[in-house]
Amino acid sequence: MTAAISAKVLERFPAGSPRGSWPAEEYAARRRAQGEPATVVMDLESDAFLVVVPADDEG
């Protein structure tokens, strides 16, 4: 099953980070502190964590 998500990717982080390291979550937390609704999702095809925000439907 594939779900279509309308989101803008802010940053990509490889899934193989050292144990105890959460760079995608830390980056998303910094963006949320700045008022952006950043979220972390897993891209299974590229084996990476993506930090995303909702896409602007305007434009």
N, C-alpha and C positions, 0 to 999 in steps of 0.2 A: 504494500500500500504506500502511495506517495502523497504527501500533503503539500499543497502550494502555500507558501508563506510569502507575504509581501514585506520584505525587510531590506534594509541597507546594511551591508557588512562594513563595520568600522575597522576591524583588525582580525587577523588569523593567527592562531598559535598551534604549533604541532602538538599532537596528543602525547608524545613521548617525553614530557617534562620530568625532571627528577622527582623522586618520591617526596611528597610534602610540599611540592611547588605547585601553585595554582595561578599562573600568570594571566590566564584569560579571566578568571574570577576577580583577580586584583585590578586588572584594567577596567573591567565592567564596573566595579565598585567605585573607582575614581571617576568614571563618566557619570554614574548615578549621583555622586556627590556634587557634580557640576550641573545637575538638573536634567540630564539626558536619561531616558528610560532604557538603558542598555541591559541586554540579557545575553547569556552565553548559551549557545546551541552546539551540538556535535554534528559535524559533517562526516558521515561514515565513509563516503566515497573517497575523500581526501585525507581521512584519519586526522582531522584537525578540529579544534574548538574555534568557533566563530563568535565574535562579539558583535551583536546586531542591535539596531534600533528600528522601530516601525518605519516603513517607507512612506515618504510624502506622496499622497495620492494626487496632490496638486501638481500641475506642470504638464 
